Amino acid sequence: MSTELTFNEDGVDVVYEGTEFELEKTLIEEATGKGYRDVTDHEVLQIVAEEPDIDGEPVRIGDVL
């Protein structure tokens, strides 16, 4: 099952295994030790899933916004 991430200025809207929730910006910063805009989509996936299906190059949230 795939994981869907939607990035915005306040955090990330996540759909993981059919469950929808939001990861707040501050939680992501605390979990990664980085500023929100410097975190990559791959790092967010690692927060969400124990063994995420990661492919392609990582993309910074700042580049998405």
C-alpha positions as CSV (number, residue, x, y, z in Angstrom):
1,M,0.0,0.0,0.0
2,S,1.3,3.4,-0.9
3,T,1.8,6.5,1.3
4,E,0.6,9.8,0.0
5,L,2.2,13.1,1.2
6,T,0.9,16.6,0.7
7,F,3.2,19.4,1.8
8,N,2.1,22.8,3.0
9,E,3.5,25.6,5.1
10,D,2.1,24.1,8.4
11,G,3.2,20.5,7.9
12,V,2.4,17.4,5.9
13,D,-0.9,15.8,5.2
14,V,-0.4,12.1,5.2
15,V,-2.5,9.1,4.0
16,Y,-0.8,6.0,5.3
17,E,-2.5,2.6,4.8
18,G,-5.9,4.3,4.4
19,T,-5.5,6.5,7.5
20,E,-5.4,10.3,7.1
21,F,-3.5,12.5,9.5
22,E,-1.2,15.6,9.7
23,L,2.4,15.8,10.8
24,E,2.9,19.2,12.2
25,K,5.9,21.3,11.1
26,T,7.4,21.4,14.6
27,L,7.1,17.6,15.0
28,I,9.0,17.0,11.7
29,E,11.7,19.5,12.8
30,E,12.1,17.8,16.2
31,A,12.2,14.3,14.6
32,T,14.8,15.2,12.0
33,G,16.8,17.9,13.8
34,K,16.5,20.1,10.7
35,G,14.6,23.2,9.6
36,Y,11.2,22.2,8.0
37,R,12.2,23.4,4.5
38,D,15.4,21.4,4.6
39,V,13.7,18.1,5.4
40,T,13.2,15.7,2.4
41,D,10.2,13.7,1.4
42,H,12.3,10.6,2.1
43,E,12.8,11.7,5.7
44,V,9.1,12.3,6.2
45,L,8.4,8.8,4.8
46,Q,10.8,7.4,7.4
47,I,8.9,9.1,10.2
48,V,5.6,7.7,8.9
49,A,6.5,4.1,8.1
50,E,8.9,1.5,9.6
51,E,10.0,0.3,6.3
52,P,9.0,2.9,3.7
53,D,9.1,2.1,0.0
54,I,11.5,4.8,-1.1
55,D,12.5,5.3,-4.7
56,G,13.9,8.2,-6.8
57,E,15.9,11.2,-5.6
58,P,14.9,12.9,-2.3
59,V,13.2,16.3,-2.7
60,R,13.5,19.1,-0.1
61,I,10.2,20.4,1.3
62,G,11.4,23.9,0.5
63,D,11.7,22.9,-3.2
64,V,8.1,21.6,-3.2
65,L,6.7,24.7,-1.6
